[in-house]
Each structure stands twice: as structure tokens, then as C-alpha cells.
Amino acid sequence: MKKFLTFWFMAILMVIPMSLTSCGDDDDKDEPGTETPVTDVTAENLTGTWRCTSSYYEDPDGKEVNEDVGTLIYLNADGSMKSTDAEGYSETGTWSVKKGILTIIYNDEGEASYPVNYTITECSANKLTFTAKDKYSYIKVSFVRVK
């Protein structure tokens, strides 16, 4: 009987570690829109003029579009903003930042304003990168500080 109990005791000891072992992390950490925000960004870090150096946009049809390079965005200390693309089209609005999320409320001429929340994934003295994702599209845009 003692050999029988010893056998079961050893078998259980061998099975326990296997049952506590899990599979590797199958989550796709690079999935668009799942980036971790840089949370120590302040309004003072972002205030200034930024020029777009790269832009990745995936539309609802899965097409990649890169049309924002050269766009200037002015984030003013008073919370106002303006963006102007290479063709001269401008948008205005307001902006704020909290816990790594840059919120821009765009003023649509004659229409209701609409907010967009961007996840800041990189912010240094001279570089800014943010992403945004909704159920229809994903964008990732990088900027360099102009002034």
C-alpha cells in the first residue's frame, strides 16, 4: 500500500507543474491601435509647431494611404490648434493632453465639432508620434518639431 501511495504522490507532483504551465502569449502586441501611451507627456511638451514626416493610414477597405507628409500642426499654449496640409487646406480646433492621450476637437465649418483621441506613442523634444483607431480605420503619424 505504501508503494501505491508513493506512486500516486509522485504522479501528482509531476502533473502539477504541467498544469500550472500556460501557453505563450498569443496576443499580437503589434496590432494597430493597441500601443501603450507615453503617460508623462504634458501640454508644455507638445506646445509648438510640428511637421508631419510620416503618415500611415489604413482605410476601411484596407488600403494604405500616405497623404499627410508635410502637414503642419500648430499646438498653441492657449489650447487652440490649427493644421495646414501641403495643399493649403486648414482645420482649426482645440487640444488637450491627459495620461498620454492627445484629444483634438476639430471645428468643422458650419457643422458640429468632433473630437479625436490620439494615443501618444513617442514624445521627445523634437519628435512626436501618435496613433488612433476606430472601427473603420487606423492611423499612425510622426512629426518633428519645427519650433
C-alpha positions, -999 to +999 in steps of 0.1 A: +000+000+000+029+023+008+043+018-027+009+026-042+006+059-023+041+068-031+034+062-068+003+084-068+021+111-048+049+112-073+024+112-102+006+142-087+039+160-082+047+155-118+013+167-131+011+198-110+039+217-128+025+208-162-010+221-152+005+254-140+024+260-172+005+281-197+009+286-234+029+316-246+013+350-250-006+347-283-017+383-283-004+403-312+013+432-294+019+450-326-018+450-335-027+485-347-044+506-320-030+486-290+000+507-284+009+518-249+007+556-244+035+577-231+018+589-200+043+616-188+035+640-217+024+674-207+009+703-226+043+721-223+059+691-241+035+694-270+031+732-274+048+743-306+048+738-344+052+702-357+057+690-393+045+656-404+074+633-415+055+600-420+019+590-421+003+556-422-034+554-427-054+523-433-089+530-446-120+507-443-110+489-475-076+480-460-058+504-484-027+522-471-027+559-477+002+583-470-010+618-477-002+638-446+035+642-450+044+679-449+013+689-429+020+715-402+002+713-369+003+743-345-005+733-309-008+767-291-003+772-254-038+786-250-053+752-261-061+762-297-048+744-327-045+746-364-033+722-390-024+731-426-017+705-453+007+708-482-021+720-504-032+748-481-063+731-465-066+741-429-085+729-399-088+746-365-099+734-331-088+729-296-065+704-280-056+689-246-035+661-233-040+637-204-023+604-195-008+600-229-039+608-249-039+638-271-075+650-277-082+673-306-116+687-311-119+698-347-141+727-357-160+716-388-171+748-406-208+752-401-211+716-387-208+701-353-173+698-338-159+664-334-132+651-310-104+626-320-084+609-293-048+601-303-025+577-283+009+593-280+035+565-285+066+587-287+073+622-274+107+639-271+120+674-275+120+671-313+098+641-322+061+632-317+043+600-328+007+592-322-019+567-333-057+565-334-080+536-342-118+534-346-139+506-360-133+518-396-096+529-397-062+532-381-036+559-384+000+564-372+016+597-377+051+610-368+061+647-366+093+667-360+093+699-341+097+730-363+097+755-335 
